[in-house]
Amino acid sequence: MKNLKLKAARAGKDLSQQELADLVGVSRQTISAIEKGNYNPTINLCIRICQALDKTLDDLFWPN
Amino acid sequence: MSDTLFVISAVIAFMIIYLLFAAKRRNKYDERQTLIRNRGYKYAFITVVVCNLVLLMVVESFNLKIASAFLLLLPIVLGMYVAAGYSIYQGTSIALNAKNIRINAAVFIVIGILESVDGIRGFIALQADWEDNTLYLLLGLFLVGLGYLYQLFINKKAK
């Protein structure tokens, strides 16, 4: 399932996948895989992404 | 026999040097890359086991005389190619702190070409020397280099 909320939050911060990847310390492909729903990140990575985008876990990773 | 011992000693020496070098500068991979790379190592292990079994069956059944160095190296080299190929295919071959990627790819391609030329030359001349057969195995290094370049191309395109 695609994570459109993450993509929207990243775009809202005007960050590219590479910039977000550098902020949270992962590869660009990993961010791409999370957005496409091809990879389920660990809770630690979820928290780092949320901190980088100033969002909560509910905002980005809780299914509607 | 001395050739076999030389190959084994060279492989052990290379591994020791590599481990010493790797201990100084360790590649960093993120959690997804680590997961996929570990899956690649699992497939490589399965390849080594299956290859060993097939070689054992073939050698025993047909009573073939194959150089021991070739028998020893074939499963290891094939396993290495499976791990490298899977890693490249999944886009996890390049570490987060990787540098000089283009140079690495070029080195792989040049070594692959050089080894392939030697291997094919020996193959055409039908030489049964272990070194020609073994060098032929290194043809895959060429493919690993191409895989690196392909990965770079995909990354550039995605950016």
Backbone of each chain as ProteinMPNN parsed JSONL, in Angstrom:
{"seq_chain_A": "MKNLKLKAARAGKDLSQQELADLVGVSRQTISAIEKGNYNPTINLCIRICQALDKTLDDLFWPN", "coords_chain_A": {"N_chain_A": [[0.834, -1.192, 0.0], [0.62, 2.156, -0.959], [2.376, 4.87, 0.536], [1.097, 7.661, 0.677], [0.81, 9.764, 2.377], [3.246, 10.217, 3.541], [4.703, 10.984, 1.316], [3.347, 13.328, 0.653], [3.847, 14.861, 2.951], [6.587, 15.121, 2.792], [6.825, 16.529, 0.405], [5.512, 18.783, 1.218], [7.35, 19.907, 2.932], [9.143, 20.649, 1.133], [11.183, 18.926, 0.34], [13.484, 16.781, -1.316], [13.596, 13.257, -2.195], [16.194, 12.381, -1.785], [17.215, 14.358, -0.084], [15.629, 14.032, 2.21], [16.369, 11.433, 2.792], [19.077, 11.804, 3.419], [18.754, 13.314, 5.733], [17.621, 11.496, 7.546], [19.386, 9.447, 7.505], [19.448, 7.246, 5.685], [19.336, 5.366, 2.546], [18.441, 6.82, -0.657], [16.87, 5.094, -2.128], [15.599, 3.633, -0.172], [13.796, 5.44, 1.016], [12.224, 5.845, -1.224], [11.212, 3.245, -1.541], [9.662, 3.012, 0.776], [7.732, 4.972, 0.348], [6.493, 3.924, -1.878], [5.382, 1.735, -0.772], [6.712, -0.615, -0.724], [8.371, -1.417, 1.259], [8.422, -2.0, 4.704], [9.215, 0.109, 7.199], [11.327, 0.021, 10.175], [10.369, 0.772, 13.594], [12.116, 2.602, 14.675], [13.175, 3.928, 12.434], [10.842, 5.018, 11.429], [10.266, 6.869, 13.445], [12.462, 8.596, 13.187], [11.954, 9.64, 10.645], [9.542, 10.937, 11.109], [10.376, 12.889, 12.938], [12.074, 14.355, 11.293], [10.271, 15.44, 9.517], [8.577, 16.856, 11.075], [6.202, 15.659, 12.03], [3.704, 13.395, 13.443], [3.721, 9.907, 14.417], [1.211, 8.859, 13.976], [0.255, 10.644, 12.063], [1.723, 9.999, 9.759], [2.062, 7.201, 9.506], [-0.079, 5.737, 10.416], [-2.758, 3.748, 9.393], [-5.626, 4.804, 7.519]], "CA_chain_A": [[0.0, 0.0, 0.0], [1.451, 3.35, -1.077], [2.31, 5.821, 1.649], [0.953, 8.988, 0.067], [0.914, 10.793, 3.422], [4.678, 10.519, 3.66], [5.091, 11.73, 0.112], [2.767, 14.673, 0.761], [4.556, 15.58, 4.014], [7.923, 15.449, 2.263], [6.649, 17.603, -0.583], [5.134, 19.971, 1.985], [8.594, 20.481, 3.479], [9.964, 20.961, -0.038], [12.388, 18.091, 0.386], [13.557, 15.684, -2.283], [13.817, 11.963, -1.527], [17.597, 12.324, -1.374], [17.413, 15.24, 1.072], [15.031, 13.368, 3.366], [17.212, 10.268, 3.086], [20.273, 12.295, 4.122], [18.359, 13.763, 7.072], [17.332, 10.372, 8.45], [20.513, 8.5, 7.46], [19.21, 6.038, 4.883], [19.549, 5.612, 1.122], [17.274, 7.375, -1.363], [16.013, 3.98, -2.538], [14.786, 3.205, 0.972], [12.669, 6.376, 1.093], [11.366, 5.532, -2.371], [10.52, 1.974, -1.27], [8.638, 3.264, 1.809], [6.631, 5.731, -0.282], [5.768, 3.033, -2.794], [4.782, 0.65, -0.002], [7.463, -1.861, -0.946], [9.182, -1.743, 2.436], [7.891, -1.558, 5.997], [10.363, 0.52, 8.026], [11.278, -0.274, 11.609], [9.804, 1.895, 14.362], [13.171, 3.618, 14.839], [13.251, 4.735, 11.211], [9.593, 5.791, 11.377], [10.406, 8.018, 14.364], [13.415, 9.553, 12.599], [11.271, 10.32, 9.537], [8.564, 11.857, 11.702], [11.11, 14.033, 13.502], [12.6, 15.178, 10.19], [9.166, 16.119, 8.828], [7.733, 17.502, 12.1], [4.888, 14.987, 12.052], [3.624, 12.299, 14.415], [3.601, 8.577, 13.813], [-0.175, 8.747, 13.511], [0.085, 11.413, 10.831], [2.379, 9.42, 8.574], [2.116, 5.747, 9.368], [-1.292, 5.052, 10.884], [-3.667, 3.636, 8.246], [-6.943, 5.425, 7.71]], "C_chain_A": [[0.881, 1.26, 0.0], [1.27, 4.274, 0.126], [2.275, 7.238, 1.069], [1.097, 10.103, 1.092], [2.378, 11.198, 3.623], [5.146, 11.375, 2.486], [4.592, 13.181, 0.192], [3.506, 15.502, 1.816], [5.944, 15.995, 3.537], [7.828, 16.602, 1.273], [6.289, 18.908, 0.118], [6.339, 20.68, 2.59], [9.565, 20.86, 2.362], [11.3, 20.199, -0.019], [12.338, 17.061, -0.733], [13.757, 14.378, -1.504], [15.241, 11.875, -0.993], [17.838, 13.173, -0.133], [16.82, 14.617, 2.34], [15.88, 12.165, 3.787], [18.466, 10.696, 3.848], [19.937, 12.721, 5.557], [18.184, 12.594, 8.046], [18.398, 9.271, 8.381], [20.22, 7.189, 6.777], [19.468, 6.377, 3.414], [18.269, 6.163, 0.483], [16.307, 6.265, -1.754], [15.103, 3.514, -1.405], [13.573, 4.119, 1.142], [11.676, 6.085, -0.031], [10.546, 4.262, -2.111], [9.418, 2.16, -0.224], [7.443, 3.98, 1.18], [5.806, 4.846, -1.216], [5.073, 1.894, -2.063], [5.483, -0.674, -0.196], [8.291, -2.281, 0.268], [8.521, -1.176, 3.685], [9.051, -1.173, 6.911], [10.2, 0.094, 9.478], [10.748, 0.963, 12.338], [10.841, 2.997, 14.545], [13.256, 4.531, 13.615], [11.987, 5.591, 11.065], [9.716, 7.05, 12.243], [11.345, 9.064, 13.769], [12.772, 10.337, 11.451], [10.281, 11.347, 10.082], [9.248, 13.094, 12.272], [11.612, 14.953, 12.39], [11.492, 15.982, 9.524], [8.223, 16.845, 9.786], [6.308, 16.955, 12.09], [4.896, 13.927, 13.14], [3.527, 10.974, 13.668], [2.197, 8.372, 13.252], [-0.37, 9.453, 12.16], [0.59, 10.662, 9.598], [2.172, 7.928, 8.394], [0.881, 5.018, 9.863], [-2.293, 4.961, 9.732], [-5.027, 4.254, 8.55], [-8.022, 4.355, 7.882]], "O_chain_A": [[1.767, 1.412, 0.841], [0.169, 4.434, 0.654], [3.3, 7.915, 0.986], [1.452, 11.232, 0.754], [2.693, 12.367, 3.844], [5.88, 12.349, 2.651], [5.308, 14.122, -0.15], [3.763, 16.689, 1.613], [6.414, 17.09, 3.845], [8.639, 17.528, 1.296], [6.692, 19.99, -0.309], [6.343, 21.901, 2.741], [10.671, 21.334, 2.622], [12.365, 20.74, -0.313], [11.273, 16.533, -1.056], [14.049, 14.396, -0.308], [15.475, 11.366, 0.103], [18.572, 12.767, 0.768], [17.429, 14.667, 3.408], [16.081, 11.913, 4.975], [18.873, 10.036, 4.805], [20.73, 12.517, 6.476], [18.55, 12.689, 9.217], [18.322, 8.282, 9.11], [20.677, 6.135, 7.22], [19.777, 7.519, 3.075], [17.17, 5.995, 1.011], [15.091, 6.449, -1.724], [13.984, 3.061, -1.64], [12.462, 3.647, 1.382], [10.463, 6.077, 0.174], [9.355, 4.204, -2.415], [8.36, 1.539, -0.322], [6.291, 3.638, 1.446], [4.59, 4.998, -1.329], [4.272, 1.169, -2.652], [4.936, -1.73, 0.121], [8.847, -3.379, 0.294], [8.114, -0.015, 3.713], [9.797, -2.046, 7.354], [9.09, -0.158, 9.949], [10.689, 2.055, 11.772], [10.501, 4.18, 14.568], [13.392, 5.747, 13.743], [12.053, 6.741, 10.633], [9.326, 8.143, 11.833], [11.072, 10.262, 13.832], [13.007, 11.536, 11.297], [10.192, 12.471, 9.588], [8.759, 14.212, 12.11], [11.58, 16.176, 12.524], [11.735, 17.079, 9.022], [7.198, 17.383, 9.368], [5.338, 17.711, 12.136], [5.944, 13.594, 13.693], [3.286, 10.93, 12.462], [2.023, 7.785, 12.184], [-1.044, 8.954, 11.258], [-0.035, 10.689, 8.538], [2.112, 7.437, 7.267], [0.8, 3.795, 9.742], [-2.646, 5.986, 9.148], [-5.505, 4.227, 9.684], [-9.195, 4.683, 8.054]]}, "seq_chain_B": "MSDTLFVISAVIAFMIIYLLFAAKRRNKYDERQTLIRNRGYKYAFITVVVCNLVLLMVVESFNLKIASAFLLLLPIVLGMYVAAGYSIYQGTSIALNAKNIRINAAVFIVIGILESVDGIRGFIALQADWEDNTLYLLLGLFLVGLGYLYQLFINKKAK", "coords_chain_B": {"N_chain_B": [[49.527, -30.034, -7.356], [50.993, -28.186, -5.873], [50.129, -25.916, -7.097], [47.47, -25.819, -6.315], [47.769, -25.467, -3.573], [48.96, -22.996, -3.634], [46.883, -21.414, -4.627], [44.978, -21.679, -2.586], [46.398, -20.579, -0.443], [46.716, -17.993, -1.417], [44.059, -17.114, -1.519], [43.381, -17.195, 1.217], [45.242, -15.342, 2.212], [44.366, -13.062, 0.862], [41.831, -12.789, 2.013], [42.505, -12.257, 4.681], [43.888, -9.821, 4.423], [41.816, -8.3, 3.362], [39.968, -8.328, 5.473], [41.403, -6.952, 7.423], [41.603, -4.493, 6.178], [38.911, -3.877, 5.838], [38.127, -3.637, 8.448], [39.127, -1.211, 9.16], [37.852, 0.671, 7.541], [34.678, 0.605, 7.419], [31.878, -0.249, 5.481], [28.771, 1.467, 5.417], [25.428, 0.549, 5.752], [21.91, 1.004, 5.334], [18.891, -0.04, 7.159], [17.135, -1.379, 5.375], [18.813, -2.025, 3.252], [20.605, -3.715, 4.58], [18.913, -5.812, 5.26], [18.166, -6.837, 2.711], [20.669, -7.473, 1.664], [21.459, -9.474, 3.428], [19.602, -11.401, 2.734], [20.55, -11.915, 0.203], [23.006, -13.101, 0.869], [22.048, -15.437, 1.966], [20.91, -16.701, -0.271], [23.258, -17.016, -1.679], [24.605, -18.839, -0.072], [22.924, -21.059, -0.351], [23.335, -21.504, -3.064], [26.045, -22.254, -3.07], [25.926, -24.666, -1.64], [24.186, -26.239, -3.254], [25.625, -26.224, -5.654], [27.951, -27.543, -4.875], [26.88, -30.083, -4.326], [25.892, -30.826, -6.864], [28.275, -30.824, -8.349], [29.628, -32.857, -7.009], [27.972, -35.042, -7.6], [28.17, -35.099, -10.412], [30.926, -35.463, -10.838], [31.346, -37.895, -9.538], [29.54, -39.592, -10.85], [30.188, -39.51, -13.603], [32.819, -39.905, -13.515], [34.712, -37.867, -13.866], [37.73, -36.026, -14.458], [38.517, -33.416, -12.856], [40.273, -30.457, -12.108], [41.315, -29.93, -8.753], [41.451, -27.376, -7.656], [39.732, -25.933, -9.257], [37.31, -27.221, -8.697], [37.105, -26.504, -6.06], [36.94, -23.726, -6.122], [34.819, -23.053, -7.833], [32.102, -23.307, -6.63], [32.343, -21.328, -4.633], [32.915, -18.975, -6.059], [30.649, -18.816, -7.691], [28.687, -18.508, -5.727], [29.48, -16.047, -4.753], [28.921, -14.433, -6.944], [26.156, -14.69, -7.049], [25.384, -13.434, -4.645], [26.411, -10.851, -5.129], [25.098, -10.177, -7.521], [22.374, -10.278, -6.775], [22.315, -8.288, -4.876], [22.995, -6.034, -6.415], [20.886, -6.049, -8.255], [18.738, -5.498, -6.579], [19.342, -2.986, -5.842], [20.994, -2.385, -3.671], [23.679, -2.346, -3.517], [25.44, -0.259, -3.264], [27.056, 1.396, -0.741], [26.132, 3.617, 1.999], [28.173, 5.36, 2.657], [29.803, 5.209, 0.478], [32.525, 5.719, -1.757], [34.16, 6.858, -4.748], [32.777, 5.32, -6.716], [32.482, 5.042, -9.478], [35.094, 4.564, -10.252], [35.541, 2.127, -8.973], [33.713, 0.519, -10.382], [34.856, 0.659, -12.927], [37.308, -0.591, -12.431], [36.455, -3.195, -11.823], [35.384, -3.896, -14.322], [37.623, -3.739, -16.015], [39.353, -5.654, -14.843], [37.696, -7.874, -15.147], [37.556, -8.044, -17.963], [40.256, -8.536, -18.599], [40.711, -10.986, -17.257], [38.807, -12.516, -18.512], [39.706, -12.587, -21.149], [42.053, -14.082, -20.858], [40.924, -16.437, -19.845], [39.137, -17.224, -21.921], [40.937, -17.535, -23.972], [42.422, -19.721, -23.036], [40.365, -21.535, -22.969], [39.676, -21.818, -25.656], [42.021, -22.869, -26.636], [41.823, -25.289, -25.544], [43.069, -26.026, -23.193], [43.862, -27.887, -20.35], [44.669, -26.858, -18.043], [44.434, -25.823, -14.646], [44.454, -23.118, -14.12], [43.486, -21.727, -16.324], [40.837, -22.553, -16.474], [39.952, -21.65, -14.004], [40.368, -18.925, -14.156], [38.524, -18.356, -16.062], [36.222, -18.394, -14.649], [36.187, -15.925, -13.507], [35.049, -14.249, -15.251], [32.638, -13.253, -14.523], [33.201, -11.011, -12.994], [33.335, -8.921, -14.718], [30.663, -8.651, -15.333], [29.736, -7.846, -12.842], [30.899, -5.325, -12.633], [29.576, -4.039, -14.752], [27.043, -4.175, -13.69], [27.262, -2.436, -11.5], [27.611, -0.007, -12.873], [25.151, 0.095, -14.152], [23.52, 0.382, -11.935], [24.304, 2.913, -11.059], [23.421, 4.4, -13.227], [20.637, 4.013, -13.063], [20.16, 5.241, -10.591], [20.859, 7.893, -11.179], [18.972, 8.493, -13.093], [16.642, 8.259, -11.604], [16.942, 10.361, -9.84]], "CA_chain_B": [[49.294, -29.926, -5.911], [51.561, -26.933, -5.402], [49.255, -24.863, -7.619], [46.295, -25.773, -5.445], [48.196, -24.858, -2.313], [49.195, -21.575, -3.902], [45.575, -20.75, -4.746], [44.359, -21.631, -1.259], [47.152, -19.591, 0.349], [46.419, -16.657, -1.939], [42.694, -16.76, -1.087], [43.433, -16.92, 2.661], [45.973, -14.076, 2.388], [43.477, -11.991, 0.402], [40.771, -12.604, 3.009], [43.084, -11.605, 5.872], [44.136, -8.415, 4.07], [40.519, -7.644, 3.205], [39.373, -8.132, 6.799], [42.149, -5.877, 8.078], [41.234, -3.257, 5.496], [37.496, -3.615, 6.099], [37.98, -3.239, 9.848], [39.464, 0.211, 9.262], [36.843, 1.495, 6.888], [33.532, -0.282, 7.233], [30.771, 0.327, 4.72], [27.54, 1.62, 6.195], [24.2, 0.269, 5.007], [20.735, 1.221, 6.178], [18.219, -1.281, 7.576], [16.605, -2.094, 4.218], [19.947, -2.586, 2.523], [21.124, -4.842, 5.364], [17.944, -6.908, 5.127], [18.259, -7.414, 1.373], [21.995, -8.068, 1.505], [21.455, -10.737, 4.17], [18.864, -12.357, 1.908], [21.493, -12.277, -0.858], [23.976, -14.058, 1.423], [21.341, -16.716, 2.127], [20.852, -17.31, -1.603], [24.628, -17.411, -2.033], [24.899, -20.065, 0.675], [22.183, -22.14, -1.007], [24.034, -21.762, -4.327], [27.274, -22.999, -2.785], [25.558, -26.033, -1.242], [23.648, -26.944, -4.43], [26.722, -26.382, -6.61], [28.814, -28.617, -4.367], [26.187, -31.363, -4.505], [25.867, -31.135, -8.302], [29.644, -31.174, -8.753], [29.916, -34.174, -6.439], [27.236, -36.039, -8.391], [28.72, -35.157, -11.77], [32.28, -36.04, -10.799], [31.246, -39.306, -9.154], [28.786, -40.369, -11.849], [30.878, -39.589, -14.901], [34.241, -40.143, -13.245], [35.459, -36.799, -14.533], [38.942, -35.577, -13.772], [38.523, -31.951, -12.837], [41.289, -29.965, -11.167], [40.726, -29.705, -7.427], [41.309, -25.928, -7.43], [38.51, -25.527, -9.958], [36.185, -27.731, -7.903], [37.051, -25.741, -4.805], [36.61, -22.314, -6.337], [33.574, -22.843, -8.586], [30.945, -22.961, -5.783], [32.569, -20.059, -3.921], [32.789, -17.873, -7.014], [29.23, -18.713, -8.082], [27.989, -17.933, -4.574], [29.837, -14.621, -4.711], [28.184, -13.754, -8.014], [24.739, -14.643, -6.666], [25.242, -12.375, -3.633], [26.653, -9.549, -5.768], [24.035, -9.942, -8.506], [21.118, -9.987, -6.087], [22.476, -6.982, -4.24], [22.947, -5.009, -7.467], [19.531, -6.062, -8.815], [17.825, -4.864, -5.618], [19.775, -1.604, -5.615], [21.573, -2.215, -2.335], [25.113, -2.642, -3.591], [26.248, 0.925, -2.975], [26.928, 1.763, 0.671], [25.795, 5.027, 2.234], [29.404, 6.157, 2.686], [30.653, 4.738, -0.631], [33.221, 6.739, -2.539], [34.842, 6.364, -5.954], [31.988, 4.206, -7.247], [32.788, 4.863, -10.903], [36.419, 3.941, -10.365], [35.353, 0.724, -8.609], [33.067, -0.165, -11.503], [35.839, 0.56, -14.012], [38.294, -1.619, -12.05], [35.8, -4.497, -12.0], [35.245, -4.182, -15.746], [38.959, -3.988, -16.588], [39.81, -6.971, -14.363], [36.846, -8.871, -15.8], [37.967, -8.202, -19.366], [41.576, -9.174, -18.633], [40.573, -12.387, -16.866], [38.004, -13.197, -19.526], [40.568, -12.832, -22.312], [42.899, -15.225, -20.498], [40.089, -17.622, -19.725], [38.627, -17.647, -23.234], [42.101, -18.008, -24.732], [42.69, -21.074, -22.564], [39.223, -22.377, -23.334], [39.79, -22.095, -27.093], [43.183, -23.742, -26.843], [41.481, -26.561, -24.89], [44.053, -26.372, -22.18], [43.213, -28.438, -19.157], [45.301, -26.296, -16.847], [43.447, -25.288, -13.713], [44.412, -21.661, -14.067], [42.627, -21.213, -17.39], [39.448, -22.791, -16.068], [39.627, -20.814, -12.863], [40.279, -17.544, -14.613], [37.285, -18.233, -16.811], [35.166, -18.11, -13.666], [36.213, -14.51, -13.142], [34.296, -13.512, -16.268], [31.531, -12.591, -13.835], [33.613, -9.703, -12.478], [32.943, -7.988, -15.772], [29.226, -8.422, -15.155], [29.564, -7.072, -11.607], [31.224, -3.937, -12.991], [28.457, -3.525, -15.548], [25.934, -4.015, -12.753], [27.527, -1.192, -10.76], [27.328, 1.117, -13.766], [23.693, 0.097, -14.345], [22.955, 0.93, -10.707], [24.558, 4.354, -11.095], [22.542, 4.958, -14.255], [19.273, 4.028, -12.513], [20.13, 6.275, -9.545], [20.9, 9.205, -11.815], [17.691, 8.669, -13.769], [15.605, 8.45, -10.58], [17.101, 11.695, -9.257]], "C_chain_B": [[49.803, -28.576, -5.392], [50.717, -25.754, -5.882], [48.042, -24.684, -6.714], [46.632, -25.092, -4.125], [48.403, -23.362, -2.483], [47.874, -20.805, -3.942], [44.942, -20.591, -3.369], [45.065, -20.588, -0.386], [46.819, -18.176, -0.092], [45.042, -16.2, -1.478], [42.683, -16.394, 0.391], [44.124, -15.58, 2.918], [45.087, -12.901, 1.987], [42.402, -11.704, 1.446], [41.293, -11.887, 4.247], [43.302, -10.118, 5.602], [42.822, -7.653, 3.979], [39.892, -7.34, 4.567], [40.077, -7.007, 7.554], [41.741, -4.531, 7.511], [39.805, -2.866, 5.845], [37.281, -3.152, 7.533], [38.258, -1.749, 10.017], [38.345, 1.082, 8.688], [35.648, 0.608, 6.541], [32.433, 0.438, 6.46], [29.521, 0.392, 5.588], [26.336, 1.376, 5.287], [23.018, 0.551, 5.921], [19.999, -0.104, 6.391], [17.667, -2.088, 6.399], [17.731, -2.756, 3.422], [20.5, -3.815, 3.244], [20.22, -6.058, 5.212], [18.1, -7.618, 3.78], [19.604, -8.09, 1.157], [22.069, -9.405, 2.247], [20.691, -11.811, 3.407], [19.759, -12.839, 0.757], [22.516, -13.295, -0.373], [23.326, -15.431, 1.602], [21.269, -17.443, 0.79], [22.231, -17.796, -2.043], [24.994, -18.716, -1.332], [24.198, -21.261, 0.027], [22.871, -22.516, -2.32], [25.277, -22.607, -4.1], [26.944, -24.458, -2.46], [25.093, -26.832, -2.452], [24.768, -27.225, -5.434], [27.658, -27.503, -6.168], [28.184, -29.984, -4.588], [26.196, -31.78, -5.978], [27.254, -31.559, -8.78], [30.006, -32.563, -8.254], [29.255, -35.268, -7.257], [27.866, -36.221, -9.764], [30.08, -35.857, -11.775], [32.22, -37.529, -10.477], [30.598, -40.142, -10.25], [29.579, -40.579, -13.13], [32.384, -39.798, -14.754], [35.115, -39.111, -13.955], [36.706, -36.44, -13.73], [39.002, -34.049, -13.886], [39.514, -31.493, -11.767], [40.642, -29.572, -9.842], [40.529, -28.208, -7.137], [40.032, -25.409, -8.073], [37.277, -25.968, -9.173], [35.998, -26.92, -6.629], [36.5, -24.339, -5.031], [35.252, -22.097, -7.0], [32.381, -22.506, -7.68], [31.112, -21.611, -5.091], [32.349, -18.877, -4.852], [31.334, -17.695, -7.445], [28.408, -18.085, -6.958], [28.232, -16.431, -4.476], [29.042, -13.844, -5.766], [26.691, -13.657, -7.691], [24.507, -13.512, -5.668], [25.389, -10.996, -4.277], [25.515, -9.193, -6.727], [22.724, -9.557, -7.841], [21.164, -8.595, -5.462], [22.365, -5.852, -5.266], [21.521, -4.895, -8.019], [18.553, -5.329, -7.899], [18.235, -3.433, -5.281], [20.376, -1.362, -4.252], [23.084, -2.396, -2.339], [25.979, -1.466, -3.17], [25.998, 1.382, -1.545], [26.637, 3.257, 0.812], [27.035, 5.919, 2.188], [30.362, 5.763, 1.554], [31.276, 5.914, -1.369], [33.841, 6.062, -3.764], [34.089, 5.198, -6.599], [32.319, 3.954, -8.708], [34.139, 4.183, -11.096], [36.32, 2.454, -10.026], [34.756, -0.064, -9.759], [34.06, -0.372, -12.632], [36.867, -0.523, -13.703], [37.712, -3.018, -12.244], [35.752, -4.87, -13.485], [36.612, -4.515, -16.357], [39.479, -5.36, -16.143], [39.013, -8.079, -15.042], [37.268, -9.128, -17.231], [39.297, -8.95, -19.44], [41.472, -10.673, -18.319], [39.808, -13.17, -17.92], [38.856, -13.537, -20.742], [41.451, -14.042, -22.049], [42.09, -16.518, -20.472], [39.624, -18.143, -21.062], [39.769, -18.183, -24.089], [42.432, -19.449, -24.34], [41.594, -22.035, -22.976], [39.318, -22.787, -24.797], [40.94, -23.069, -27.349], [42.979, -25.113, -26.2], [42.55, -26.998, -23.893], [43.325, -26.843, -20.926], [43.822, -27.878, -17.875], [44.245, -25.674, -15.942], [43.321, -23.789, -13.836], [43.518, -21.078, -15.161], [41.156, -21.38, -17.013], [39.036, -21.852, -14.947], [39.469, -19.356, -13.278], [38.982, -17.308, -15.378], [36.124, -17.888, -15.893], [35.061, -16.621, -13.381], [35.561, -13.618, -14.195], [33.184, -12.692, -15.61], [31.903, -11.238, -13.267], [33.236, -8.6, -13.449], [31.466, -7.624, -15.603], [28.947, -7.606, -13.89], [29.844, -5.599, -11.871], [30.111, -3.299, -13.787], [27.242, -3.269, -14.658], [26.055, -2.738, -11.943], [27.14, 0.009, -11.62], [25.826, 1.25, -13.999], [23.019, 0.74, -13.137], [23.123, 2.451, -10.661], [23.618, 5.043, -12.07], [21.114, 5.087, -13.73], [19.132, 5.127, -11.459], [20.043, 7.668, -10.15], [19.548, 9.519, -12.451], [16.591, 8.979, -12.751], [15.688, 9.839, -9.953], [16.497, 12.77, -10.149]], "O_chain_B": [[49.146, -27.913, -4.589], [50.593, -24.739, -5.197], [47.641, -23.566, -6.392], [45.879, -24.254, -3.628], [48.071, -22.566, -1.604], [47.748, -19.715, -3.384], [44.437, -19.523, -3.022], [44.416, -19.815, 0.319], [46.659, -17.275, 0.731], [44.864, -15.044, -1.092], [42.059, -15.409, 0.786], [43.661, -14.78, 3.731], [45.05, -11.877, 2.669], [42.091, -10.549, 1.734], [40.619, -11.019, 4.8], [42.956, -9.266, 6.42], [42.712, -6.519, 4.446], [39.359, -6.253, 4.792], [39.435, -6.21, 8.239], [41.555, -3.559, 8.242], [39.51, -1.701, 6.111], [36.37, -2.372, 7.811], [37.698, -1.102, 10.902], [37.952, 2.089, 9.277], [35.624, -0.05, 5.5], [32.103, 1.588, 6.75], [29.25, -0.506, 6.385], [26.245, 1.933, 4.193], [23.105, 0.363, 7.134], [20.412, -1.147, 5.885], [17.716, -3.318, 6.406], [17.609, -3.899, 2.981], [20.823, -4.824, 2.617], [20.691, -7.184, 5.057], [18.16, -8.846, 3.719], [19.677, -9.154, 0.542], [22.672, -10.358, 1.754], [21.071, -12.982, 3.422], [19.731, -14.012, 0.385], [22.859, -14.234, -1.092], [23.973, -16.461, 1.412], [21.53, -18.644, 0.712], [22.364, -18.836, -2.688], [25.618, -19.593, -1.928], [24.786, -22.331, -0.128], [22.981, -23.696, -2.654], [25.538, -23.557, -4.838], [27.606, -25.373, -2.949], [25.539, -27.96, -2.666], [24.854, -28.318, -5.994], [28.102, -28.312, -6.984], [28.862, -30.931, -4.986], [26.471, -32.935, -6.303], [27.393, -32.53, -9.523], [30.614, -33.353, -8.976], [29.871, -36.286, -7.573], [28.071, -37.344, -10.224], [30.345, -36.726, -12.606], [32.948, -38.329, -11.064], [31.041, -41.253, -10.544], [29.633, -41.684, -13.67], [33.119, -39.858, -15.74], [36.128, -39.451, -14.566], [36.731, -36.537, -12.503], [39.473, -33.491, -14.877], [39.584, -32.059, -10.676], [39.572, -28.965, -9.81], [39.574, -27.818, -6.466], [39.34, -24.558, -7.514], [36.326, -25.204, -9.002], [34.875, -26.683, -6.182], [35.702, -23.832, -4.243], [34.601, -21.079, -6.763], [31.702, -21.511, -7.931], [30.159, -20.842, -4.972], [31.687, -17.903, -4.493], [30.843, -16.571, -7.554], [27.545, -17.242, -7.201], [27.33, -15.652, -4.165], [28.557, -12.742, -5.508], [26.042, -12.664, -8.02], [23.567, -12.729, -5.81], [24.601, -10.089, -4.01], [25.033, -8.06, -6.743], [22.044, -8.63, -8.28], [20.196, -7.836, -5.512], [21.718, -4.837, -5.011], [21.012, -3.794, -8.224], [17.655, -4.63, -8.369], [17.549, -2.75, -4.52], [20.284, -0.255, -3.721], [23.697, -2.579, -1.287], [27.125, -1.652, -2.762], [24.871, 1.715, -1.178], [26.857, 4.046, -0.107], [26.976, 7.067, 1.748], [31.573, 5.957, 1.658], [30.647, 6.952, -1.576], [34.017, 4.844, -3.794], [34.7, 4.201, -6.983], [32.428, 2.806, -9.139], [34.308, 3.342, -11.979], [36.929, 1.618, -10.693], [35.212, -1.16, -10.082], [34.11, -1.446, -13.231], [37.258, -1.285, -14.587], [38.381, -3.913, -12.761], [36.039, -6.007, -13.86], [36.734, -5.467, -17.128], [39.981, -6.133, -16.959], [39.573, -9.093, -15.459], [37.335, -10.275, -17.672], [39.455, -9.877, -20.235], [42.054, -11.51, -19.008], [40.112, -14.331, -18.192], [38.749, -14.629, -21.301], [41.587, -14.92, -22.901], [42.511, -17.547, -21.0], [39.696, -19.342, -21.331], [39.605, -19.151, -24.831], [42.689, -20.292, -25.2], [41.851, -23.196, -23.293], [39.077, -23.942, -25.146], [40.832, -23.974, -28.176], [43.841, -25.987, -26.292], [42.879, -28.179, -23.776], [42.316, -26.272, -20.511], [43.538, -28.349, -16.774], [43.281, -25.074, -16.417], [42.233, -23.235, -13.682], [42.867, -20.054, -14.952], [40.342, -20.477, -17.205], [37.924, -21.325, -14.935], [38.57, -18.652, -12.819], [38.416, -16.215, -15.35], [35.18, -17.2, -16.279], [33.988, -16.115, -13.056], [35.523, -12.396, -14.054], [32.837, -11.601, -16.064], [31.031, -10.392, -13.071], [32.868, -7.495, -13.051], [31.075, -6.461, -15.712], [28.037, -6.778, -13.866], [29.118, -4.727, -11.394], [29.737, -2.153, -13.535], [26.514, -2.293, -14.836], [25.066, -2.038, -11.725], [26.442, 0.917, -11.169], [25.288, 2.356, -14.041], [22.083, 1.528, -13.274], [22.208, 3.179, -10.276], [23.086, 6.117, -11.792], [20.46, 6.113, -13.917], [18.135, 5.849, -11.425], [19.265, 8.51, -9.703], [19.045, 10.639, -12.367], [15.73, 9.828, -12.982], [14.674, 10.428, -9.582], [16.543, 13.952, -9.809]]}, "name": "protein", "num_of_chains": 2, "seq": "MKNLKLKAARAGKDLSQQELADLVGVSRQTISAIEKGNYNPTINLCIRICQALDKTLDDLFWPNMSDTLFVISAVIAFMIIYLLFAAKRRNKYDERQTLIRNRGYKYAFITVVVCNLVLLMVVESFNLKIASAFLLLLPIVLGMYVAAGYSIYQGTSIALNAKNIRINAAVFIVIGILESVDGIRGFIALQADWEDNTLYLLLGLFLVGLGYLYQLFINKKAK"}
